[in-house]
Amino acid sequence: MALVDLPGSKSITARALFLAAAADGVTTLRRPLRSDDTEGFAEGLTRLGYRVGRTPDAWQVDGRPQGPALAEADVHCRDGATTARFLPALAATGHGTYRFDASPQMRRRPLLPLTRALRDLGVDLRHEAAEGHHPLTVRAAGVEGGAVVLDAGQSSQYLTALLLLGPLTRTGLRITVTDLVSAPYVEITLAMMRAFGVEVGREGDTYVVPPGGYRATTYRIEPDASTASYFFAAAALTGGEVTVPGLGAGALQGDLAFVDVLRRMGARVDVGADRTTVSGTGELHGVTVNMRDISDTMPTLAAIAPFASGPVRIEDVANTRVKECDRLEACAQNLRRLGAAVTTGDDWIEIHPATDDSLAGTEIKTHGDHRIVMSFAVTGLRVPGISFDDPGCVRKTFPGFHEAFAELGRLLRKDPTG
């Protein structure tokens, strides 16, 4: 059995940094994720004038309910979607001029539904080049609040940004959502807002966010469930057993539901109060699964799908085409390079069974996407000779991934039949 101690959740760390910066008082974040994305978020806060103190196991943030301390700032969001989408909303609560830019990869990712909503709320926000993309400038004078309609069909982060903003407005927000993808991420946001003293109401498709601000607190970050998917998949694929402490029945992250997919495929799964264990049984069944709510784990499933006894069809994942790369196409491309048979549509991918002998190692085209690297590292447990054109892009969420996964590989049995 492998006991895997994983770093903190990227999604939770980003939300916690926003909430801590907005809260009245000093917040301590315990076991935050330290990666390129979260360091970029913390750096962005610092550039806006917030104080962020960092020790190896905890970060302390001095909250400013009135908004950024500086009247002017230039923030580079790196590759971080949460940084690029949450910080302009936070900056809008202050008084000053704040410019945001990002990496070429992040510049390509869409932002328009969120920026339209912010403009509808009276925020002076202007895109410098392509409409709906970075770079952009916010000329902030606080946010009055009111009612707004939002399409969150591309990313739930648009809704999270507005929810987090709501208590910092003068009159609160009523956000009516016309479409929503990755709904469990919104549940993370609501639970964390509650921990910082704000209760959001719900009237059908409308979220009712009261004004009044946040209270500082001490908040512990749970391990990253998306990252855990690679380790759980490794157990299912090799016939080994992996336990991740800190992720159990009370976990906030919806991506833990990936273990239910593995259970349907034949793995044994035990979700305890504060830990989850997956054990491989030596076989994987084909499955058809809707992954709209857990789409970040779509590449994980795609990477082990050729080893199933029947086809694996993943549906309702159109939003994966506008992530760090077109993940649906990247998975199809790399699986074909390995020798697997794959068919795709606008929002689905189907992978057909292959034998170990029919698959051959190749260089995986990562497109700079950390999840492509980590997913196909799992494939590498059964297919020797896999390499990556950009292995270092895992620093976005898990700088120590390759070392941790190599250690896992030494612990797990390579022969799935035992």
C-alpha positions in Angstrom: 0.0 0.0 0.0 1.2 3.5 -0.8 0.3 6.4 1.5 0.5 9.6 -0.6 0.9 13.0 1.1 -0.3 15.5 -1.6 0.1 19.3 -1.6 -2.9 21.5 -1.0 -5.7 22.3 -3.4 -5.0 24.9 -6.0 -8.6 25.9 -6.2 -9.0 26.2 -2.5 -5.7 28.1 -2.1 -6.7 30.7 -4.7 -10.1 31.2 -3.1 -8.6 31.4 0.4 -6.1 34.1 -0.8 -8.9 36.2 -2.2 -11.0 35.8 1.0 -8.1 36.5 3.3 -7.2 39.7 1.3 -10.8 40.9 1.5 -11.4 40.0 5.2 -11.3 42.3 8.1 -8.3 41.2 10.1 -5.3 38.9 9.7 -6.0 35.4 8.2 -3.7 32.4 8.5 -3.8 29.8 5.7 -2.4 26.4 6.8 -0.8 24.0 4.3 -1.4 26.2 1.2 -0.3 24.9 -2.2 3.1 26.4 -3.2 3.2 26.3 -7.0 3.5 28.7 -9.9 -0.2 29.4 -9.9 -0.6 30.1 -6.2 2.7 32.0 -6.0 1.5 34.1 -8.9 -1.8 34.8 -7.0 0.1 35.8 -3.9 2.5 38.0 -5.9 -0.5 39.7 -7.5 -1.9 40.5 -4.1 1.4 42.0 -3.1 1.5 44.1 -6.2 -1.9 45.5 -5.3 -0.6 46.5 -1.9 -1.8 43.6 0.3 0.7 42.1 2.8 1.3 38.4 2.4 3.7 36.7 4.9 4.9 33.3 3.9 6.5 30.5 5.9 6.9 26.9 4.7 3.6 25.6 6.2 1.5 28.7 6.5 0.7 32.1 4.9 -0.6 35.1 6.7 -2.6 37.8 4.9 -3.5 41.2 6.2 -7.0 41.8 4.9 -8.2 45.1 3.5 -12.0 45.2 3.1 -11.7 48.6 1.4 -9.7 47.1 -1.5 -6.1 47.4 -2.7 -3.7 49.6 -0.7 -2.1 51.1 -3.8 -3.8 53.5 -6.2 -1.9 52.1 -9.2 -0.6 48.6 -9.9 0.6 46.4 -12.8 -0.2 42.7 -12.2 1.2 39.8 -14.3 -1.1 36.8 -13.8 1.3 34.3 -15.3 -0.6 31.1 -16.4 -3.1 31.3 -13.6 -6.7 31.4 -14.6 -7.9 32.0 -11.0 -5.4 34.9 -10.7 -6.5 36.3 -14.0 -10.2 36.1 -13.3 -10.4 36.7 -9.5 -8.0 39.6 -9.0 -9.6 42.1 -11.5 -12.9 41.6 -9.5 -11.0 42.2 -6.2 -9.3 45.3 -7.6 -12.7 46.7 -8.7 -13.5 47.1 -5.0 -10.8 49.7 -4.5 -10.0 53.1 -5.8 -7.3 53.4 -8.5 -6.1 52.1 -11.8 -5.0 48.5 -12.1 -3.6 46.8 -15.2 -3.6 43.0 -15.6 -1.7 40.9 -18.1 -0.9 37.3 -18.4 1.2 34.7 -20.3 0.5 34.0 -24.0 -1.3 30.8 -22.9 -3.6 32.7 -20.5 -4.1 35.5 -23.0 -5.8 33.0 -25.3 -8.2 31.8 -22.6 -11.7 33.5 -22.6 -12.8 36.1 -20.1 -15.7 37.9 -21.8 -18.7 36.6 -19.8 -17.1 37.8 -16.6 -15.9 41.2 -17.9 -19.4 41.8 -19.4 -20.9 41.1 -16.0 -18.5 43.4 -14.2 -19.3 46.2 -16.8 -23.0 45.6 -16.2 -22.3 46.3 -12.5 -20.7 49.6 -13.4 -17.0 48.6 -13.4 -14.8 50.6 -15.8 -13.0 47.7 -17.4 -11.2 47.9 -20.7 -9.5 45.2 -22.8 -6.3 46.5 -24.5 -6.2 44.1 -27.4 -8.7 41.3 -28.1 -12.1 41.9 -26.5 -12.6 39.4 -23.7 -9.0 38.6 -23.2 -6.0 39.9 -21.3 -4.4 42.4 -21.0 -7.1 44.6 -19.4 -7.3 47.7 -17.2 -9.7 48.3 -14.3 -10.3 51.9 -13.3 -11.8 51.2 -9.9 -14.2 53.3 -7.8 -15.8 50.6 -5.7 -18.8 48.5 -6.8 -22.4 49.5 -5.9 -23.9 46.0 -6.5 -27.3 45.0 -7.9 -28.5 42.4 -10.3 -26.5 40.8 -13.1 -27.0 37.9 -15.5 -24.0 35.6 -16.2 -23.3 32.8 -18.6 -20.9 30.4 -16.8 -21.0 27.7 -19.5 -17.3 28.0 -20.3 -16.0 28.2 -16.7 -17.4 28.2 -13.2 -14.6 30.6 -12.3 -16.7 33.5 -13.7 -19.4 32.8 -11.2 -16.9 32.3 -8.4 -15.3 35.7 -9.1 -18.7 37.4 -8.8 -19.7 35.5 -5.7 -16.4 36.4 -4.0 -17.0 40.0 -5.0 -20.6 40.2 -3.7 -20.0 40.9 0.0 -17.5 43.7 -0.9 -20.2 45.6 -2.9 -22.2 48.3 -1.2 -25.6 46.7 -1.7 -24.9 43.0 -2.4 -25.4 41.0 -5.6 -28.1 39.0 -7.3 -26.4 36.8 -9.9 -28.7 34.9 -12.3 -26.8 32.1 -14.1 -28.0 31.0 -17.5 -25.6 28.0 -17.8 -23.1 26.5 -15.5 -20.2 24.0 -15.9 -18.1 22.4 -13.1 -20.8 23.2 -10.5 -19.0 21.4 -7.6 -16.3 24.2 -7.8 -19.1 26.7 -7.0 -20.0 24.6 -4.0 -16.4 25.0 -2.8 -16.7 28.7 -3.1 -20.0 28.9 -1.1 -18.5 26.7 1.6 -15.4 28.8 1.9 -17.4 32.0 2.0 -19.4 30.5 4.8 -16.1 29.9 6.7 -15.3 33.6 6.3 -18.7 34.7 7.7 -20.9 35.0 4.6 -24.0 32.9 3.8 -25.1 33.0 0.2 -28.8 32.5 -0.6 -30.2 30.7 -3.6 -33.5 31.3 -5.5 -33.6 28.9 -8.4 -30.8 29.9 -10.8 -30.2 33.2 -8.8 -27.5 33.5 -6.1 -28.2 36.2 -3.5 -25.0 37.6 -2.0 -25.4 39.9 1.0 -23.1 43.0 1.5 -21.1 43.3 4.8 -17.7 41.9 4.1 -15.7 38.9 5.4 -14.3 38.0 8.8 -10.6 36.9 9.1 -10.0 33.3 10.3 -7.5 30.5 10.3 -8.2 28.1 7.4 -6.6 24.8 6.6 -6.2 23.8 2.9 -7.2 20.2 2.1 -5.1 18.2 -0.4 -5.7 18.7 -4.1 -8.4 16.2 -5.4 -7.5 16.8 -9.0 -3.9 15.9 -8.3 -5.1 12.9 -6.3 -6.8 11.5 -9.4 -3.4 10.6 -11.0 -2.4 8.6 -7.9 -5.8 6.9 -7.6 -5.7 6.0 -11.3 -2.3 4.5 -10.9 -3.6 2.1 -8.3 -6.5 1.1 -10.5 -4.2 0.6 -13.5 -1.5 -1.4 -11.8 -3.5 -3.5 -9.2 -1.8 -1.7 -6.4 -3.4 0.3 -3.5 -3.1 4.1 -2.8 -4.4 6.0 0.2 -4.6 9.8 0.3 -5.0 11.2 3.8 -6.9 14.5 4.2 -9.4 13.7 1.5 -12.5 12.0 2.7 -16.3 12.2 3.0 -16.1 15.8 4.2 -13.9 17.0 1.3 -15.0 20.2 -0.4 -13.7 19.3 -3.9 -16.0 17.7 -6.4 -13.1 16.1 -8.2 -12.9 13.5 -5.5 -15.9 12.0 -7.4 -13.4 10.6 -9.9 -13.0 7.6 -7.5 -16.6 6.8 -8.3 -15.7 6.5 -12.0 -12.9 4.1 -11.0 -15.3 2.1 -8.9 -17.6 1.7 -11.9 -14.6 0.5 -13.9 -13.9 -2.3 -11.3 -11.6 -0.7 -8.7 -12.2 -1.0 -5.0 -12.8 2.3 -3.3 -13.1 3.2 0.4 -13.9 6.8 1.2 -13.4 7.3 5.0 -14.0 10.3 7.1 -10.6 11.8 6.4 -8.9 9.6 3.8 -9.7 7.8 0.6 -8.2 4.5 -0.6 -8.3 3.0 -4.1 -7.3 -0.6 -4.8 -6.8 -2.1 -8.2 -8.4 -5.4 -8.9 -6.5 -6.4 -12.0 -9.2 -5.3 -14.4 -10.8 -2.2 -15.8 -14.2 -2.2 -17.5 -15.3 0.1 -20.2 -17.6 2.9 -19.1 -19.7 5.8 -20.5 -19.5 8.8 -18.1 -20.6 12.4 -18.1 -17.7 14.4 -16.7 -19.2 17.9 -17.0 -18.8 18.5 -13.2 -15.3 16.9 -12.9 -13.8 17.8 -16.3 -10.3 18.5 -14.9 -10.1 14.7 -14.4 -11.1 13.9 -18.0 -7.4 13.6 -19.1 -6.8 11.2 -16.2 -9.5 8.9 -17.4 -8.5 9.2 -21.0 -4.9 8.2 -20.1 -6.0 4.9 -18.6 -8.9 4.2 -21.0 -6.9 2.0 -23.5 -6.4 -0.6 -20.8 -10.1 -1.1 -20.2 -11.9 -4.2 -21.4 -14.4 -2.1 -23.4 -14.7 1.4 -24.9 -14.5 4.4 -22.6 -16.7 7.2 -23.7 -16.4 10.6 -21.9 -19.2 13.0 -22.6 -20.2 16.7 -22.0 -16.6 18.0 -21.7 -16.7 20.8 -24.3 -15.3 23.2 -21.7 -12.0 21.2 -21.7 -11.3 22.7 -25.1 -10.7 26.2 -23.5 -8.4 25.1 -20.7 -4.6 25.5 -20.7 -4.9 23.9 -24.1 -7.6 22.0 -26.0 -7.4 19.1 -23.7 -9.9 16.9 -25.5 -7.9 17.2 -28.7 -4.5 16.9 -26.9 -5.7 13.6 -25.3 -6.9 12.2 -28.6 -3.7 13.3 -30.4 -1.4 11.7 -27.8 -3.4 8.5 -27.4 -3.2 8.0 -31.2 0.5 8.6 -31.1 0.7 5.8 -28.5 -1.2 3.5 -30.8 -4.8 3.7 -29.4 -7.9 4.0 -31.4 -9.8 7.2 -30.6 -12.9 9.1 -31.9 -14.0 12.5 -30.9 -16.8 15.0 -31.2 -17.4 18.6 -30.1 -17.9 17.6 -26.5 -16.9 13.9 -26.2 -14.1 11.5 -26.7 -14.3 7.7 -27.0 -11.2 5.5 -26.5 -11.2 1.9 -27.6 -9.4 -1.0 -25.9 -5.8 -1.8 -26.7 -3.3 -4.4 -25.7 0.0 -3.6 -24.0 1.8 -5.0 -27.1 -0.1 -2.6 -29.5 0.9 0.5 -27.5 4.4 2.0 -27.9 6.2 4.7 -26.0 6.4 8.1 -27.6 7.1 11.7 -26.7 3.8 13.2 -25.4 3.0 16.6 -26.8 2.0 18.5 -23.6 1.0 21.9 -25.1 2.4 23.4 -21.9 -0.5 21.8 -19.9 0.3 20.3 -16.5 -2.7 18.0 -16.6 -1.6 16.4 -19.9 1.8 15.6 -18.3 0.5 14.2 -15.1 -2.2 12.1 -16.8 0.1 10.4 -19.3 2.6 9.8 -16.5 0.0 7.3 -15.4 0.0 5.6 -18.8 3.7 5.3 -18.4 3.2 2.8 -15.6 2.1 0.3 -18.3 3.8 1.7 -21.5 7.6 2.0 -21.3 9.4 4.8 -23.2 7.0 7.6 -22.6 8.6 11.1 -22.4 7.3 14.7 -22.4 8.3 17.7 -24.5 7.7 20.0 -21.5 7.9 18.0 -18.3 8.5 21.1 -16.2 5.0 22.6 -16.8 3.8 20.6 -13.8 5.3 23.5 -11.7 1.9 25.2 -12.3 0.2 23.0 -9.6 2.7 20.4 -8.3 6.4 21.2 -8.7 7.4 17.9 -7.1 5.1 15.7 -9.1 7.8 13.8 -11.1 9.7 12.8 -7.9 6.5 11.9 -6.0 5.1 9.8 -9.0 8.5 8.0 -9.5 8.4 7.0 -5.8 4.8 5.8 -6.3 5.9 3.7 -9.3 8.5 2.0 -7.2 5.9 1.1 -4.6 3.1 -0.2 -6.9 3.2 -3.5 -8.6 3.7 -3.2 -12.4 1.8 -6.4 -13.2 -2.0 -5.7 -13.0 -2.8 -9.4 -12.9 -0.7 -10.0 -9.8 
